[in-house]
Amino acid sequence: MGGNNSTNRAMSNSDDDAPSVLRPSSPPSGEDLPAIVEYLIRSGQFHFISQREGDSDSGDDSSDGSEFVTLPTCHPAVNQNPDVTTIQKNDIHTTVLQSSGRLAKRRWRQYMRPTVPNMISMNQLGLNPGQQLSHGDKCVLHSRFLPSFMERKASYNHKAFCGKYSEDGNVFMTACQDTRIRVYNTENDMKLMKSIGARDVGWSVLDTAFSPDGRYAAYSSWSDCIHMCSIHGESDIHEALHIDPGEHSFCIFSLMFSSDNQEILGGANDGHIYVYDTELRKRTLKIHAHDDDVNTVRFANESSHILYSGGDDGLCKVWDRRTLREQHPSPVGVMAGHSDGITFIDSKGDSRYFISNCKDQTLKLWDARKFSDLSTVAETKRIVSSMRWDYRWERAPRKRVKGVKGDTSVMTYSGHCILHTLIRCRFSPEFNTGQRYIYTGCATGSVVVYDVLTGQQVCKLEGHSSCVRDVDWHPYKNILMSTSWDGSIGQWIYMDRHALSGEAEEVIFETPKPPLRDRMRRGSFRVSQLKRSKSPQEPKQEKIRGLFD
């Protein structure tokens, strides 16, 4: 996760979130300023001082307020015309349309906005089978009330690195650079229920994970161990799970529990993927996965057989546990198309599709069944190795690689900024959005939401004064949490713009006129008869909308 210039690589990479003070290297030669600054930070002779002081939440140890808080440094351009030719030919196009309720089998949906009164009217008129709202209908309605207003739920005196919901959404966990892991009850608002002092922390806690049963949490840092602690109950379990990497300086950058609670998957700075068995209490797998830091790992689905990994070599790889051997590890396939290091991967959960965030300032959607050929992989490695900038403290190069020849990604999304740290991206929940959206943090202090199928930026949620490293959407509610380096945890909810401005919006519900309703009940009226008027100023489409709004 270190910088990409040759000097930095010679000095050995460090966490992209921040240089580690655990492994100072020899003084750099020449006039390479970034390398000199990196050396000073690593050696502990130099640190940044913040000009801001925040308020810590109750029950936590206060800090000295000396943490550096990065300010927004870039304003990425939004791609107004994304290339959708590939995704429209892929299976995911139909899948997402159907799951999100946009695969309209009846033409009436093209003429009316998806409001509650409209859908109730359709049920009353017998145009909706089953006389009830389908899952797709609910997703369409939820899409009209996307999170838009931020309320600050917690403030710390140090950078906040991780923020994650449990599977049921009743617990939210954060990790901060002050070495505290805070657990909040979110059933009725957000109340602090536990504060855990992290152990053996170098620089910061870099990743956290909930066990599927919600009883335990695991966290990682610059340490030879993954630590696991209890979330509920009177017993205070807090133990170190030894990875035994065999390296002097070691860090797990990304970790995740298997669906059966028995294993923890981790990706490390030595280019390896690790699997730790929580029942046997030992490491059971270590495979060399990438030529550089493994920044992110993920299970593809609940079976826990298929793994995804992404590294600073710019490649995403697919692994099958059933065929893995430590002596000769071979991925099932490799995805190439990014032109810089991968910062995060999220799986759609169907073992077919996943997304990746990258330092090349793009986010890509991949079909795990479509691999890249050797020439594309070689071209990606060549481009990544030629990068001469360090994204931890430098701005992204103005002249970027437009694309890798042979790129096998399904879709590319751009308009957010990846700087300073391993910024996360995720699919929106299946329950209330049908995974219609992709959302990501941004170095400008924003949360950016994209439409999966069109690539358009749906919204940009601005409210933080520094980089948003982690984002997580409640699994069942339209609530989105953002974790920022400004030391705050933001909760985003829907708020009507008129309510925000203090203006009351008058809402009028009109009953369908009897002639149209009677004709539809008798079956003599067909929705296919609705056509645009010859007059461009008043099409019939607008008239029909007025009847049901």
Disulfide bonds with the S-S distance in Angstrom:
Cys74-Cys417 2.24
